[in-house]
Amino acid sequence: MCCWCLTSCELPMRIQMKIHAVILWLVLAIPSLVLTFILYFSSTDLESNESFDGSIESSPTHNYTCYENYTVYIEIWYTAKFWIEGILQFGVGLLGIFGNILTIFVLSKNKKTNFNNLLIYLSLTDLVLIIIFMAMSTSTIAANFHSQAQPPWFKILFPYFLWPFGHIAITASVLMVVAVSAERYLAICRPLQYKPSPSFYVFLVMFISFSVNAGKFLEYRWYDYFDKVTNTTTLYADITTLMKNEHYVIFSKWQEIVLTGILPLLALIILNYGIYAKIRKSTKFRKKTSSNCGYIGHSTNVPRVTTAPFRRNVNQPFIRPNSTFCGKSGAISQSI
């Protein structure tokens, strides 16, 4: 707390911004990184103690008791998944790509302000997010025509690209919205204070997004599945021992809720309320100033000094009695 006060009192504003950014990253990212790697290496040690040669001969079997007619509902579930997660999501993604490209094109033609640049970066982040989810929708559509088997390209891209970068894009998209609101807050509520460049916001958002989602690269891995019937080996993706750790799963879910839900929502409420209060205060001040000006103009008569050349020397002042004065800037108006 003392260090925070010291930086806010003695250091330049540019240095303060960087220190606050580092503190924010430490608070949000360090707990996730430490816990993830501790649980990962402990899970790796347990896995290495087991006799596992990197391949499996059969899928793991689980004994579950289902009290519904699985054969009836499975077709309904596959159909709903095809239309909702496949066709509908792909169609909405096309609209999103078109809208974000149009936004980038329009903002690129306008004045290069910090606000416009941040909106462009926000559109680029959303564009990456939409492309990743459209790739998943494409795999769902393709699986519907191949007996629900995922296409080979999806099995290759999912563990180390689609899954981790999808979560990174979600986090970055949410944090970029907060960054845009923070930029507007500084521009409206603190116009004379130093304002960071758009690259500062983008670097901070991306660094936090990659840091808090580093564990996503360790949740899935490739396995070689050996089929004894066909005597062939197939590559497929499955969860690692880290995803089987109950503590990691609980922490990961709560971290996602807090970082992409609760904290951004609170930040948006605080920032936008500050903007609203500042605008409302400015509006009230203008109305009060305008009403006072009108009141003074109609009730107070003060002499007006002019230079009248007639019947006097040119440089001699002439006072007209029927004039009024209004405003703090010294503006003088004449009553008729």
N, C-alpha and C positions, 0 to 999 in steps of 0.2 A: 504493500500500500504506500509506504514511504517512497519507494522507487518510482511508483506511478506519479505521485505528487511532484517528485523532483524533476521528472522529465517534462511534466506539464508546466513547470514554472521557469526552468532555466534554459532548456534546450530549444533550438529553433523548431518551428512547427513542422518542417520537413522531416527532421530527425525524430520528432515525437510520433509522427504518423508511422514511420518504419518500425519504431520500437513497439507501438501498439499492435501493429500487424504481426510482429514476431510473437508477442504475448498471446494474441488471439490464436495463432497457429499452435503454440505450445499447449494451450488449454484444450483445443478441439482435437488435435491430432495425436499428441504424445500418449494419452491413455490408450487409444486404439492401437497404436503401433506396438507399444510395450506388451499389452495383453495378448495381442494377436501372435506375436513372435514367440512369446513364452509358451502359449498353448500349442503353437505349431511344432516347435522343437520337442516339446514333451510328447506330443502325439507321434512325431516321427520316431522318437526313441522306442515308444511302445510298438510301433509298426515294425521297426527293424528287429526287435526281439522275437517277433513272430516269424515263422518260416514262410516268407512270401517271396516268390521269385519274379514278381512283376507281371504275371499273367494269371488268368483264371480259366478254369475249364467249364464252369457252369455258373449261372446267375445265382446269387444268394436266395435262399428260400426262407419265407416267413410264414408262420402259421397264424392266419387271421380268420376270424369268424364273421362272415357277412350275412346280415339278416334281411337283405333285399335281393331281388332277382337281378344279379349282375349282368346276365346275358341280355336282359331287356333294356336296362338303363345305359349300358356301355355304348350302344349305337346312338342313343339320344345325346350322350355326352360328347362323342366324337363329332356329331353333326353340329352341335352348338359351338364346339371349339373351332370347327372349320369356318363357320359363318362369323363368329364374334372375334376370335383371336386371329383369324386368317383374313377373310374378305373385308369385314368391316374395319378392322384396324389398318389394313393395307390401304383402303380407300381414304380413310381419315389422314393417313400419313401422306398420301399424295397431295391432299389439300394443304396440309401443313408445310410441305416442301415448297409448293407454289407460293403460299403466303409469306414464308420467310425469305425466299429469293426475291419476291417483289418488295418486301420491306428493306432488304439490303440494297436493292437497286435504287429505291427512292431516297433512302437516307444518304447514299453515296453521292447523290446529285446535290444534296442540300449543303448548308454551311457545316464545316468540320468543327463542331463543338464537342466538348467532353460528353455531353448527354447523347448526342447522335452517335458518337463512336461507341459508347457503351451499349446503345440499342443494337448497333450492328454486331457487336460481339455476342450479345444475348441471342440474336437471331442465328448466328453461326453455331452457338452451343445447342440451341433447339434443333437446328438442322442435323447436327451429328446424332442427337438423341433420336430423332425421327427415323433416320436412316438405319440405325441399329435395330429399332423395334420393327421396322419394315422387313429387315432381314429375318427376324424371328417369325414374322407373319408369313413370309415366303416359305420358310421351312414347314410351318403348320399346313399351308396349302399343299405343298409338295407331298407331305406325309399322308394326306388324305387320299392321294392317288397311288400310294405305294404301301398299302396295308399298314398304315400308321408307322412306317419306318422312316426315321430321319434321313435326309439326304447326306451324302458323304461330306460335302463342304461344310454343312452345319456342325457335324461331329468334330471337324478339325478346328473351326473358328470359335466354337462355343466356350471351351474351358479357359482360354487365355486371351480372348479378344471380345466376343460378344457379351459374356457375363460380366467381366470386370469393367470394361469400358462403358457398358450400359449403365452400371451404377455410378461410375464417375461422371457420365453425362447428366444423369438425373441430379446429382449433388451440385454440379457446376451450374446447371440451369436454374436451380432454386437460389443458389447463392448469388448469381448474377442479377436476379430480380432485386435482392437485398442491396447489392452494390449500386444499382440504378437509383433506388430510393435514397441511399446514403449520399450519392452525388447530388441529388435534388435537394436534400436536406441542407447540405453545406452551402449550396448555391443560393438558397432562399433564406435560410435562418442565420447563416454566418457568411455574408457576402464578402467581407474583408479578410477572412481567414484563408490561409494557404490551402489550395485544393489539389489533391493528387491527380496525376495524369491517368487516362483510361488504362494504360498498360500496367499501372500499379494495381488497380482493381482486378484486372484479368489475371495477373501473375499470382496475386493472393488467393483468388478463387480457385484457380487451377491447382495451386500447390496444396491447398487444404483438401480439395476434392481427391487428388491422387493419394494424399497421406491417409485420409480416413478410410479409403477403399483399397488400401494396399493388400489387405487380407483376402480380397475377392480373387486375386491371382492364385491363392493357395487353397481355394475351396473345391476346385474340380481339377481333374487330371485325366490323361489318356490311359486307357487300359487296352490290352490285347485280349480279345475274347476268342477262345479256341472252341470251335464247334466239332464235337466228336462225330456227329452224323455225316457232315459234309467234309470233314477233315480240312477245314479252312480256318484262318485266323482273321478276325475282324477288329478294326480299331473302333472304340467307342469311349464316351466320356462318362465318368462316374464321380461321386463325391469322394473327397479325401477323408482321412481320419480326423482332420480339423473340423469338418462339418458334422462329424459324429460326436463331437464334444459338446455336451449340453451347456456348459458355461459359455462357450464361444457363441453358440447359436442365440442364447438369451441376450448376451451383451451386444451381438451384432444387430439384432432386431431393435433393441432399445436405442442403440446408437443411431440407427436409421430414422427412427421416429423422432428423436430429439434434434438431430442435425438437419433433417430435411422437412421437419414439421413444426415442432414446438418453438425452437429458437428462431427460425426465420419468420414465423408468424408473429412472435413477440417483437422482433426487430421492425417488421413492417408496421405494426400497430404504433410503436413508439415514434418512428421516423415520420410516418404520414400524419400522426396527430400533431407532431411538432410543426410540420409544414402547414397544416390546417390552422393551428393556433396563430402562427406568424402571419398568414394571409388575413385571417379575421382581425387580428390586431391592427394591421396596416389599413384595412378597409375602414375600421372604426376611427382610426386617426385621421384619415382623409375626410371622412364625413364630418368629424368634429371640426377640423380646420376649415372646411368649406362653410359650415354653418356659422362659425365665429366670424369668418370673413364677411359673410352676408350681413350679419348682425352689426358689425362695426361700420360697414359701408352705408347702412341705412340710419344709424343712430348717432354717429360721431362725425362732426365737421371739424376739420383741421385746415389751417391755411395751406395753400399750395403756392410754392415759390416758382415763378416763371420769369422768363426774360421777355418783356414787352417793349418793343422799340418805340411805340408811339408815345409822344409827349414826354419822353424821358431819354436818358442816355441809354445806349444799347447794352452796356454792361451793368446797368442798375437793375436790381431785382424788383419785380412787381408781384404783389401778393393778391391772388384772387380769393375772395372770401368764401365762395360757394363751391368748395372742393372737399373730397374725402380721401382718407388714407386707409389702406387695407393690406394686411399681410406682413410677415416678418421680414421679407426681403426688401422692403422699402418701396414696393410698387405703389404708385399714387394714381387714383382714379378720380374723375370729375363727376360731381352730382349734377344732374340735369333737372 
